[in-house]
Amino acid sequence: MIYTPAPEDARLPPVRINLLSDTQTQPSAAMREAMARAPVGDEQIGADPTVNALCARVADLLGKEAAVFMASGTICNIAATLAHCRAGDEILAHETSHVVSLEGCTHAALGGFQIHPLAGTAGQFSADTLRAALHRPDRHQARQSLVCVEQTTNLGGGTVWRTSALGDIAALASANGLATHMDGARLMNASVASSVSPRQIASGWDSVWIDFSKGLGAPLGAVLAGSNDFIDQVWLWKQRLGGSLRQAGICAAACLYALDHNVDRLADDHANARLLAAGLSQIGGVTAEPPETNLVYFDISDVALSNQEFVDAMRADGVLISILGGRLRACTHLDVTTAMIQEALEVIRNVVERDTAARIGRRAQV
C-alpha cells in the first residue's frame, strides 16, 4: 500500500515540512539560472550540447562507454529491460524492488517479461539466493535473461549494497549468460554514505542509471549508461516510447548543476535522517529503523492510530510523511533543515501524546 496525503488542500494548513520524498525538492535560484543560460539544440538528433555534455559526464562517472538522457528513472528501467530482454523472458529482482512493486507491472504490459522475485532482508538478496533461483535452459521455463538490483533499496529501508555483494552477483549472472542492470535511483546517496565512487559501485554491471530529481534536487531527469551497443538499443526504445526530446538542455543543465553542487551535501541529508531516527526512538510507542542514507522507516504499532490516521494527523499539523510497504516513511532532502527535523519530532511527539491522552480519557469514562 502506498498512501500519500494531498500536499495542497484548502481545508488544511500550509505544508511547513515536506518529508514525503526527495522528489519534492525545489530547484534553487542558482539552478534555475543555470537552466535559463543553457545552450540548447535538438536532443533527438544529438544536437543539444548541454544534453551531450551531461551524458558524456555521467558515462565517465559510471565507467561506461555511452549514456542517454531520460525524463525519469522509471523510463530508464523500462527502456533498459526492453533492450536487454525479449518477450517471454524472466527478470530476477528483489521482491520489494521498484521494478516489482512500483512500476505498474509495465515490464509485463510492454515487454511481456515475468519477474522472479527474490527474497532477502533490507531489500537485498545474496548471490546464494540468486544461484538457487537460476535454472538451466529449458523449453518448459522462461529464458532467464536479466538480474536487477536497486541502489539504494527503497522499500528495503534505503540500505546500501556493498560492492563485494554487487561483484559476486554480477559475476554469477555473467557466468550464467545473464545481463545485469542497476536501478541507481539513489546511487549517489549510496556513494556518499559508503565513500565508494559511483564507478566502483557500477563496475561489472552492464547498465546503470542515476536519478537527478531526488536528492540531487533537479526538477526532472535521469541518465542511463552502458555499452555503445546497449545505448543504441535503448535509443530505439526511447523513440518507440515517445521519450525523445527537443531542447532538453534546459533540463540537462539542472542535472549538471546538481553534479557540481548537490552531491557532497547528501551527507547532510543522511545526518538529518539519523537525527530523526534517534529522536523517534525516544518517543514512546514509536520504533525507528537506523537509517544508512536518507530514508527513515518507522512503526507506531504501540500507538492506537492506524498509519493513515497518523499521516493525516501529521498533515493537519503541516508535516508530510508517507506510507510505503505498510510502513511509515520520512525522507530527508536538501529542502529539509536540521531545525525542521526537530520541529517534525515535536509534531510526532504531540500526535502520539494526544492519542495517549485520548486513550486514558476513554478508559476513565468506562
Secondary structure by P-SEA (a helix, b strand, c coil): ccccccccccccccccccccccccccccaaaaaaaaacccccccccccaaaaaaaaaaaaaaccccccccccaaaaaaaaaaaaccccbbbbbcccccccccccccccccccccccccccccccccaaaaaaaccccccccccccbbbbbccccccccccccaaaaaaaaaaaaaabbbbbbcccaaaaaaaaaccccccccccccccccccccccccccbbbbbccaaaaaaaaaaaaaaccccccaaaaaaaaaaaaaccccaaaaaaaaaaaaaaaaaaccccccccccccbbbbbcccccccaaaaaaaaaaacbbbbbcccbbbbbbcccccaaaaaaaaaaaaaaaaaaaaaaaaaaaac
